Amino acid sequence: MNVELLSNERLLSEVCFSPQVDRPRGEFLQRLQTFSAKKQALLQSSEFLSDDERAQMLADLKVEVGSEAASSAVELSDLCLTFEYSAGSCVFGSDGTVDLTQNGAVTAVDVDNVEEYVELTVDYTMNKSVHTHTV
């Protein structure tokens, strides 16, 4: 399978259901992508708002977390995400962390860069980490 040709949505599906990748991470990435879609829709529909009003609407966006039975919505900043990938288990013998960007461990994920975080996490999960373990 040539992963580079797959859409981001298809890659997220692969992350969710691949036996080599943990399902909770994939489901969480899908929730971040939903958050991103809401952000994009808000930006497109708020062209007549002031900068302050637009900023407030962006600040009010929430990410759904938890299971379907017990989900809640939190602010993206409450998740304390950084551009660092941390293996959820010893999959392929890896139990460390990897910076997804330069200084990833200290670069916070926020409303402005959440799309990049999802893209880099999916790329690392489906391409780079697999390549590392097959070489």
Secondary structure as the mmCIF struct_conf table of DSSP 4:
data_model
#
loop_
_struct_conf.conf_type_id
_struct_conf.id
_struct_conf.beg_label_comp_id
_struct_conf.beg_label_asym_id
_struct_conf.beg_label_seq_id
_struct_conf.end_label_comp_id
_struct_conf.end_label_asym_id
_struct_conf.end_label_seq_id
HELX_RH_3T_P HELX_RH_3T_P1 VAL A 3 LEU A 5
BEND BEND1 LEU A 6 LEU A 6
HELX_RH_AL_P HELX_RH_AL_P1 ASN A 8 PHE A 17
TURN_TY1_P TURN_TY1_P1 PRO A 19 GLN A 20
BEND BEND2 VAL A 21 VAL A 21
HELX_RH_AL_P HELX_RH_AL_P2 ARG A 23 SER A 45
TURN_TY1_P TURN_TY1_P2 GLU A 47 PHE A 48
BEND BEND3 LEU A 49 LEU A 49
HELX_RH_AL_P HELX_RH_AL_P3 ASP A 51 ALA A 59
TURN_TY1_P TURN_TY1_P3 ASP A 60 ASP A 60
STRN STRN1 VAL A 63 VAL A 65
BEND BEND4 GLY A 66 GLY A 66
BEND BEND5 GLU A 68 GLU A 68
TURN_TY1_P TURN_TY1_P4 ALA A 69 ALA A 70
STRN STRN2 SER A 72 VAL A 74
HELX_RH_3T_P HELX_RH_3T_P2 LEU A 76 LEU A 79
STRN STRN3 THR A 82 THR A 82
BEND BEND6 PHE A 83 PHE A 83
STRN STRN4 GLU A 84 SER A 86
BEND BEND7 GLY A 88 SER A 89
HELX_RH_3T_P HELX_RH_3T_P3 VAL A 91 GLY A 93
BEND BEND8 GLY A 96 GLY A 96
STRN STRN5 THR A 97 ASP A 99
BEND BEND9 LEU A 100 THR A 101
TURN_TY1_P TURN_TY1_P5 GLN A 102 ASN A 103
HELX_RH_3T_P HELX_RH_3T_P4 GLY A 104 VAL A 106
STRN STRN6 ALA A 108 ALA A 108
TURN_TY1_P TURN_TY1_P6 VAL A 111 ASN A 113
HELX_RH_AL_P HELX_RH_AL_P4 VAL A 114 ASP A 123
HELX_RH_PI_P HELX_RH_PI_P1 TYR A 124 LYS A 128
HELX_RH_AL_P HELX_RH_AL_P5 SER A 129 THR A 134
#
